[in-house]
Amino acid sequence: MADHQEASVTLPSEPAAVATARRFVAEVLGRWGLDDGGDAADSIRLMVSELATNAVQHTFGQSPTFTVEVRLDREEVLRVGVTDSHPRFPRRLPAAVQQDNGRGMAIIRVLAAEAGGRLSVTPTAEGGKTVWITLPWAAAAVPAC
């Protein structure tokens, strides 16, 4: 396997694109050796769904598209990022607001931490942001046979 692999897709900011983003990431990671039926794959799909949903719902029409990027460095570090062009970074909502929604980022943080990873947000040169999930590949990949 190469030292660095990456794949990306740009999708319209519409609800149907969330499932497309999830399938794209699952297919890429499957080609790279992730067991599609394992807990790690389920967690990654859920995190991608949450990030893509945020890119669709919380950009208020200011980001007509969003991009999903998947990177694997030296079979050690997996990074999945969702980029949109809205300038506002995700923020934690007050507990009262979180009763019906607003827990996506908290869910992502917990899932990433459980896998030994983290969640981060970086600004883009164009004024938007990328929300990254960084995970150790060993926590996700199938052991070599």
C-alpha positions, 0 to 999 in steps of 0.5 A: 500500500502507498504511503499516502492515499486519498479520495474525495467527492463533492456533493450538493448540499441536499439531504439525499447527499448524506447517504451518498457521502456515507456510501462513498466513505464506506467504499473507499475504506473497504478498498483500503482494508476496513471490515465493512461489518465491524464496529469501526466501520459502523462508527465511521459511517455514523460520524460521516453521516453526522458531519454531512448532515451538519454541512447540509442543515447548518450552512443555511444555503450559503454552501451549495456543495460540500466535500468529503475527503478521506486520507490514509497516511502510512497505514497509521492515521486515517483522516476523514474531513467534511468541508463546506463554505459556510464560515461559522464553525460548529458550536456546542448548543446549550443542554436545553436545546440539545433535547431534540437535536444538536448532539451530533458533534458530541456524538462524533467527539465521543466515538472518535475518542473511544477509537483513540482519535479526535475531532478538529475544525480548520478554516479553509482559504476560501472562508469555510471550514473543514471538520476532521475526524482523525483516527488511528488506522490500527483501530479501524483496519482488519488485521493482515492474514 
